[in-house]
Amino acid sequence: MGGEWIHTTIGQQVTLQRGFDITKVKQRKGPVPVISSSGISSYHDIPAVRGPGVILGRKGVVGSVYFVPADYWPHDTTLWVKDFHGNDPRFVYYFFKWLAPRVAAMDVGSANPTLNRNHVHPIEAAWPPVPEQQAIAHILGTLDDKIELNRRMSQTLEAIARALFKSWFVDFDPVRAKAKGRDPGLPRHIADLFPDSFEESELGKIPRGWRVARLGDIIDLAYGKALKEDARRPGRIRVFGSNGQVGWHSEKLVEGPGIVVGRKGNPGVVTWAPGDFFPIDTTFYVVPKSNVVSLRFLYYALLYQNLASLGADSAVPGLNRNLAYLNQLLVPSPAALEAFDEHIRRVFEKRACLEEEAETLAALRDALLPRLISGELRVKDAERFVEEATS
């Protein structure tokens, strides 16, 4: 540890203050985020605190930590840093991220978890000078910024893919354009794959030559397998629950890519698995059984099926697959399906690369965080690791 670091207490470096009860004011919609112990809970038109700020979960989710770059309103369920005493705000954020497990264990509530600032202030800590704080915050912030950029790019790609599916297979834009004698705005070889008229079906008017099938004629919904958290071994296989990814494991149950559908708890939630995966027993996974073999098409088609409405159990919401099998699904021509799949495949591949890179960067950040905050790792060494990871 560098000689300029000092032995101090949290209370000597920052002052924590309880948040404000938003229910006591007339809340009006605006651009200012209201931060509760679980994140952004709503928006208001005026801030209670000028940013940047650091917020800790005080009640409900004890130990959560948030950095807010702009003005904000700290909810009554939080503690916020009222005074940084000249310290770098983003370093303070990362310091509390490092301290979060210890803070979470300081719950002084009974029925509801609660954190008392007077128990946080006396905690002893090694503290670097401001220039080193800024260097540490820059290193960790560079990783977080890149992770956030990847997330936004992935969201944009997902929006593009959904918009294309909706245009082709929900709104039938190419068919409507051709039916009216207009240019559908697609390359000629793709435009030729769409008919220029409609016909009646059980679903109403659909493009001529396309068909309607029962979901049960297109796919099987296979049961996932029990895998308790304490039985999972470290690995790179994604584990999926009814509401998305819930962890990692060393062995796959299903060869990916694939589609996971919530069965118990969050019935009907549809999640894409980009590689080999392990769906647990609260889920189904999709097994195509007809000539509609495009998993990417099926993924978006299932999103439009409103499977959540088919929950059959009362005490615990559940998806009845036999009811789901009765749902009707529009099946485009094989040529249109193939064109969609080829176009979307590149989008999915790019998303997978972005998400894999983000996971790698997050692992590096999590490895560097405790070593930088404790002073165990020198800034120059950490900079080298980050440069190699982001180059």
C-alpha positions as CSV (number, residue, x, y, z in Angstrom):
1,M,0.0,0.0,0.0
2,G,1.3,3.5,-0.9
3,G,2.6,5.6,1.9
4,E,0.2,8.4,1.3
5,W,-2.8,6.3,2.2
6,I,-4.2,7.2,5.6
7,H,-6.0,5.1,8.3
8,T,-9.4,6.8,8.9
9,T,-13.1,6.2,9.4
10,I,-15.9,6.4,6.9
11,G,-17.5,9.2,8.9
12,Q,-14.3,11.3,8.6
13,Q,-14.4,11.0,4.8
14,V,-18.1,11.2,4.0
15,T,-21.3,12.2,5.7
16,L,-24.3,10.0,5.2
17,Q,-27.9,11.4,5.5
18,R,-31.3,9.7,5.4
19,G,-33.3,10.3,2.2
20,F,-36.6,12.2,1.9
21,D,-40.1,10.9,2.0
22,I,-41.5,11.7,-1.5
23,T,-45.1,10.9,-0.4
24,K,-45.1,14.1,1.7
25,V,-44.7,16.3,-1.4
26,K,-46.9,16.6,-4.5
27,Q,-45.0,14.4,-6.9
28,R,-45.1,15.6,-10.5
29,K,-43.7,13.8,-13.5
30,G,-40.3,15.1,-14.7
31,P,-36.8,14.2,-15.5
32,V,-35.4,13.8,-12.0
33,P,-35.0,10.2,-10.9
34,V,-36.3,9.2,-7.5
35,I,-33.8,6.6,-6.2
36,S,-35.0,4.0,-3.7
37,S,-33.1,1.2,-2.1
38,S,-33.9,-1.0,-5.2
39,G,-33.0,1.6,-7.8
40,I,-35.0,4.2,-9.7
41,S,-38.6,4.0,-8.4
42,S,-40.2,7.0,-10.2
43,Y,-39.4,10.4,-11.6
44,H,-40.1,13.9,-10.2
45,D,-39.9,17.4,-11.7
46,I,-37.5,18.9,-9.1
47,P,-34.4,17.5,-7.4
48,A,-33.8,17.2,-3.7
49,V,-30.1,16.9,-4.1
50,R,-27.6,18.1,-6.7
51,G,-25.5,15.4,-8.4
52,P,-23.3,13.6,-8.7
53,G,-24.3,11.5,-5.8
54,V,-23.9,8.2,-4.1
55,I,-26.8,6.3,-2.5
56,L,-26.9,3.3,-0.2
57,G,-30.0,1.1,0.4
58,R,-31.2,1.8,4.0
59,K,-34.5,0.0,4.2
60,G,-35.7,-2.9,2.1
61,V,-32.6,-3.7,0.0
62,V,-29.8,-3.1,2.5
63,G,-26.4,-2.8,1.0
64,S,-27.4,-1.7,-2.5
65,V,-25.2,1.1,-3.9
66,Y,-26.0,3.5,-6.7
67,F,-24.0,6.3,-8.5
68,V,-26.1,9.1,-9.9
69,P,-24.3,11.5,-12.2
70,A,-27.0,14.2,-12.3
71,D,-29.4,15.8,-9.9
72,Y,-31.7,13.3,-8.1
73,W,-34.1,12.7,-5.2
74,P,-32.9,10.2,-2.6
75,H,-35.9,8.2,-1.3
76,D,-36.6,7.7,2.4
77,T,-35.5,4.1,2.0
78,T,-31.9,5.2,1.3
79,L,-28.9,6.9,2.8
80,W,-27.2,9.5,0.5
81,V,-23.8,11.1,0.8
82,K,-24.5,14.6,2.0
83,D,-20.9,15.7,2.1
84,F,-18.0,14.1,0.2
85,H,-15.5,16.2,2.2
86,G,-13.4,16.8,-1.0
87,N,-13.3,13.1,-2.0
88,D,-13.9,11.9,-5.5
89,P,-17.6,10.9,-5.7
90,R,-17.1,8.0,-8.1
91,F,-14.3,6.6,-5.9
92,V,-16.7,6.8,-3.0
93,Y,-19.2,4.9,-5.0
94,Y,-16.7,2.1,-5.7
95,F,-15.6,2.1,-2.1
96,F,-19.2,1.4,-1.0
97,K,-19.6,-1.2,-3.7
98,W,-16.5,-3.0,-2.2
99,L,-18.0,-2.5,1.3
100,A,-21.5,-3.6,0.3
101,P,-21.4,-7.2,1.7
102,R,-20.3,-5.8,5.1
103,V,-22.9,-3.1,5.1
104,A,-25.6,-5.6,4.2
105,A,-24.7,-7.6,7.2
106,M,-25.2,-4.5,9.5
107,D,-29.0,-4.8,9.3
108,V,-30.5,-3.4,12.5
109,G,-34.1,-3.9,11.6
110,S,-36.4,-6.7,12.8
111,A,-39.2,-7.5,10.3
112,N,-37.8,-5.1,7.7
113,P,-34.1,-4.9,7.0
114,T,-32.8,-1.4,8.0
115,L,-29.4,0.3,8.0
116,N,-28.3,2.9,10.5
117,R,-25.8,5.5,9.3
118,N,-24.4,5.7,12.8
119,H,-23.2,2.1,12.4
120,V,-21.5,2.9,9.1
121,H,-19.7,6.1,10.0
122,P,-17.3,4.5,12.6
123,I,-16.1,1.8,10.2
124,E,-12.3,2.0,9.8
125,A,-10.8,2.1,6.4
126,A,-7.6,2.8,4.5
127,W,-8.1,5.9,2.3
128,P,-6.0,7.1,-0.7
129,P,-5.3,10.7,-1.6
130,V,-7.6,12.3,-4.1
131,P,-5.3,11.9,-7.2
132,E,-5.2,8.1,-6.6
133,Q,-8.9,8.1,-5.9
134,Q,-9.5,9.6,-9.3
135,A,-7.1,7.1,-11.0
136,I,-8.9,4.2,-9.3
137,A,-12.3,5.6,-10.3
138,H,-11.1,6.1,-13.9
139,I,-10.0,2.5,-14.2
140,L,-13.2,1.0,-12.8
141,G,-15.3,3.6,-14.5
142,T,-13.8,2.8,-17.9
143,L,-14.9,-0.8,-17.5
144,D,-18.4,0.2,-16.3
145,D,-18.8,2.7,-19.2
146,K,-17.8,0.1,-21.8
147,I,-20.2,-2.5,-20.2
148,E,-23.0,0.1,-20.3
149,L,-22.2,1.0,-24.0
150,N,-22.3,-2.7,-24.9
151,R,-25.7,-3.0,-23.1
152,R,-27.1,-0.1,-25.0
153,M,-25.8,-1.4,-28.3
154,S,-27.3,-4.8,-27.6
155,Q,-30.7,-3.2,-26.8
156,T,-30.5,-1.2,-30.1
157,L,-29.8,-4.4,-32.0
158,E,-32.7,-6.2,-30.2
159,A,-35.0,-3.3,-31.1
160,I,-34.0,-3.6,-34.7
161,A,-34.7,-7.3,-34.8
162,R,-38.1,-6.9,-33.1
163,A,-39.0,-4.1,-35.5
164,L,-38.2,-6.2,-38.5
165,F,-40.2,-9.2,-37.2
166,K,-43.2,-6.9,-36.6
167,S,-42.9,-5.3,-40.0
168,W,-42.7,-8.6,-41.9
169,F,-44.9,-10.9,-39.8
170,V,-47.3,-8.8,-37.8
171,D,-48.0,-5.6,-39.8
172,F,-47.2,-7.3,-43.2
173,D,-45.7,-4.1,-44.5
174,P,-44.1,-5.6,-47.6
175,V,-47.3,-7.4,-48.6
176,R,-49.4,-4.3,-48.0
177,A,-47.0,-2.2,-50.1
178,K,-47.1,-4.6,-53.0
179,A,-50.9,-5.0,-52.8
180,K,-51.1,-1.2,-53.3
181,G,-48.5,-1.2,-56.1
182,R,-45.9,0.6,-54.0
183,D,-42.2,-0.3,-53.6
184,P,-41.8,-2.2,-50.3
185,G,-38.4,-0.7,-49.8
186,L,-36.6,-4.1,-49.8
187,P,-33.9,-5.5,-52.1
188,R,-35.6,-7.1,-55.1
189,H,-34.7,-10.7,-54.2
190,I,-36.3,-10.2,-50.8
191,A,-39.3,-8.3,-52.0
192,D,-40.1,-11.1,-54.4
193,L,-40.5,-13.5,-51.4
194,F,-43.7,-11.7,-50.3
195,P,-47.1,-12.1,-51.9
196,D,-49.0,-9.1,-53.2
197,S,-52.4,-10.0,-51.7
198,F,-54.2,-11.4,-48.7
199,E,-56.5,-14.2,-47.9
200,E,-58.9,-15.0,-45.0
201,S,-57.8,-17.3,-42.2
202,E,-58.7,-18.2,-38.6
203,L,-56.5,-15.3,-37.6
204,G,-58.1,-12.9,-40.1
205,K,-56.5,-11.7,-43.2
206,I,-53.0,-13.1,-43.8
207,P,-50.6,-13.0,-46.7
208,R,-51.7,-15.3,-49.5
209,G,-50.0,-18.7,-49.4
210,W,-49.0,-18.4,-45.8
211,R,-50.7,-20.7,-43.3
212,V,-52.0,-20.9,-39.7
213,A,-50.9,-23.8,-37.4
214,R,-51.4,-24.8,-33.8
215,L,-48.4,-24.1,-31.6
216,G,-48.4,-27.7,-30.6
217,D,-47.9,-28.7,-34.2
218,I,-44.8,-26.5,-34.4
219,I,-42.9,-27.1,-31.1
220,D,-42.7,-29.2,-28.0
221,L,-42.3,-27.5,-24.6
222,A,-39.9,-29.7,-22.8
223,Y,-39.4,-29.6,-19.0
224,G,-36.3,-28.2,-17.5
225,K,-34.5,-30.0,-14.7
226,A,-34.0,-29.2,-11.1
227,L,-30.6,-27.6,-10.3
228,K,-30.4,-26.0,-6.9
229,E,-28.0,-23.1,-6.5
230,D,-25.7,-25.0,-4.1
231,A,-25.4,-27.8,-6.7
232,R,-24.1,-25.5,-9.4
233,R,-20.4,-25.7,-10.2
234,P,-18.4,-22.8,-11.6
235,G,-18.5,-22.8,-15.4
236,R,-19.6,-20.9,-18.6
237,I,-23.0,-22.6,-19.1
238,R,-25.9,-20.2,-18.5
239,V,-28.6,-21.4,-16.1
240,F,-32.1,-20.1,-16.8
241,G,-35.1,-19.7,-14.5
242,S,-38.6,-18.6,-15.3
243,N,-37.6,-15.0,-15.5
244,G,-34.3,-15.2,-17.3
245,Q,-30.7,-16.1,-16.5
246,V,-30.2,-17.0,-12.8
247,G,-26.5,-18.2,-12.8
248,W,-23.8,-20.3,-14.3
249,H,-22.9,-24.0,-14.3
250,S,-20.3,-26.3,-15.6
251,E,-22.6,-28.7,-17.5
252,K,-25.3,-28.1,-20.2
253,L,-28.7,-29.7,-20.3
254,V,-29.6,-28.4,-23.7
255,E,-27.4,-27.6,-26.7
256,G,-27.9,-24.0,-27.8
257,P,-28.9,-21.6,-29.0
258,G,-32.4,-22.1,-27.7
259,I,-35.5,-20.6,-26.2
260,V,-36.6,-20.8,-22.6
261,V,-40.2,-20.2,-21.5
262,G,-41.2,-19.6,-17.9
263,R,-43.3,-22.4,-16.4
264,K,-43.6,-21.6,-12.7
265,G,-43.4,-18.3,-10.9
266,N,-43.1,-16.2,-14.0
267,P,-45.2,-18.1,-16.5
268,G,-44.9,-17.3,-20.2
269,V,-41.7,-15.2,-20.0
270,V,-39.7,-15.9,-23.1
271,T,-35.9,-15.7,-23.0
272,W,-33.3,-16.3,-25.7
273,A,-30.3,-18.5,-24.7
274,P,-27.4,-17.6,-27.0
275,G,-25.4,-20.8,-26.3
276,D,-25.6,-24.1,-24.6
277,F,-27.7,-23.8,-21.5
278,F,-29.3,-25.4,-18.4
279,P,-33.1,-24.6,-18.0
280,I,-34.1,-25.4,-14.4
281,D,-37.4,-27.1,-13.4
282,T,-39.4,-23.8,-13.3
283,T,-39.1,-23.6,-17.1
284,F,-39.8,-25.2,-20.4
285,Y,-37.4,-25.1,-23.3
286,V,-38.5,-25.1,-27.0
287,V,-37.9,-28.1,-29.2
288,P,-39.0,-27.5,-32.9
289,K,-40.8,-30.4,-34.5
290,S,-41.8,-29.2,-37.9
291,N,-40.4,-27.5,-40.9
292,V,-40.5,-24.2,-39.0
293,V,-36.9,-24.7,-37.8
294,S,-35.9,-21.0,-37.4
295,L,-35.4,-20.6,-33.7
296,R,-35.0,-16.9,-34.1
297,F,-38.4,-16.6,-35.8
298,L,-40.0,-18.8,-33.1
299,Y,-38.5,-16.6,-30.4
300,Y,-40.2,-13.5,-31.7
301,A,-43.4,-15.4,-32.5
302,L,-43.6,-16.7,-28.9
303,L,-43.2,-13.1,-27.6
304,Y,-46.4,-12.3,-29.4
305,Q,-48.3,-15.3,-28.1
306,N,-49.2,-13.8,-24.7
307,L,-48.4,-17.0,-22.9
308,A,-48.5,-15.4,-19.5
309,S,-52.3,-15.2,-19.8
310,L,-52.4,-19.1,-19.8
311,G,-51.2,-19.5,-16.2
312,A,-53.3,-22.3,-14.8
313,D,-52.4,-22.6,-11.1
314,S,-53.9,-20.3,-8.4
315,A,-51.4,-20.4,-5.5
316,V,-48.3,-20.4,-7.7
317,P,-48.7,-19.0,-11.3
318,G,-48.0,-21.7,-13.8
319,L,-48.1,-22.1,-17.6
320,N,-50.2,-25.1,-18.8
321,R,-48.4,-26.3,-21.9
322,N,-51.4,-28.1,-23.2
323,L,-53.3,-24.9,-23.3
324,A,-50.3,-23.2,-25.0
325,Y,-50.3,-25.9,-27.7
326,L,-53.8,-24.7,-28.7
327,N,-52.6,-21.2,-29.6
328,Q,-52.6,-20.4,-33.3
329,L,-49.4,-19.3,-35.0
330,L,-48.9,-17.7,-38.4
331,V,-46.4,-19.6,-40.5
332,P,-44.8,-17.6,-43.4
333,S,-43.5,-19.2,-46.5
334,P,-40.2,-21.2,-46.1
335,A,-38.4,-18.6,-48.4
336,A,-39.6,-15.7,-46.2
337,L,-38.6,-17.5,-43.1
338,E,-35.1,-18.3,-44.5
339,A,-34.6,-14.7,-45.5
340,F,-35.6,-13.4,-42.0
341,D,-33.4,-16.0,-40.3
342,E,-30.4,-15.1,-42.4
343,H,-30.8,-11.4,-41.8
344,I,-31.5,-11.7,-38.0
345,R,-28.6,-14.2,-37.6
346,R,-26.1,-11.5,-38.0
347,V,-27.9,-9.3,-35.5
348,F,-27.9,-12.2,-32.9
349,E,-24.2,-12.9,-33.5
350,K,-23.3,-9.3,-32.9
351,R,-25.4,-9.2,-29.7
352,A,-23.8,-12.4,-28.5
353,C,-20.3,-10.8,-29.0
354,L,-21.3,-7.7,-27.2
355,E,-22.7,-9.6,-24.3
356,E,-19.7,-11.9,-24.0
357,E,-17.4,-9.0,-24.0
358,A,-19.5,-7.3,-21.3
359,E,-19.3,-10.4,-19.2
360,T,-15.5,-10.5,-19.5
361,L,-15.2,-6.9,-18.6
362,A,-17.5,-7.3,-15.6
363,A,-15.4,-10.2,-14.4
364,L,-12.3,-8.1,-14.7
365,R,-13.9,-5.2,-12.9
366,D,-15.1,-7.4,-10.0
367,A,-11.6,-8.8,-9.7
368,L,-9.9,-5.4,-9.7
369,L,-12.4,-3.7,-7.4
370,P,-11.4,-5.2,-4.0
371,R,-7.6,-5.1,-4.9
372,L,-7.7,-1.4,-5.9
373,I,-9.9,-0.2,-3.1
374,S,-7.8,-2.0,-0.5
375,G,-4.6,-0.7,-2.0
376,E,-3.3,-4.2,-2.7
377,L,-3.0,-3.5,-6.5
378,R,-1.1,-0.6,-7.9
379,V,-2.9,1.7,-10.3
380,K,-0.4,1.2,-13.1
381,D,-0.7,-2.5,-13.0
382,A,-4.5,-2.2,-13.1
383,E,-4.3,0.2,-16.1
384,R,-2.4,-2.4,-18.0
385,F,-5.0,-5.1,-17.4
386,V,-7.8,-2.7,-18.5
387,E,-5.9,-1.6,-21.6
388,E,-5.4,-5.2,-22.7
389,A,-9.1,-6.0,-22.0
390,T,-10.5,-3.0,-23.9
391,S,-8.1,-2.8,-26.8
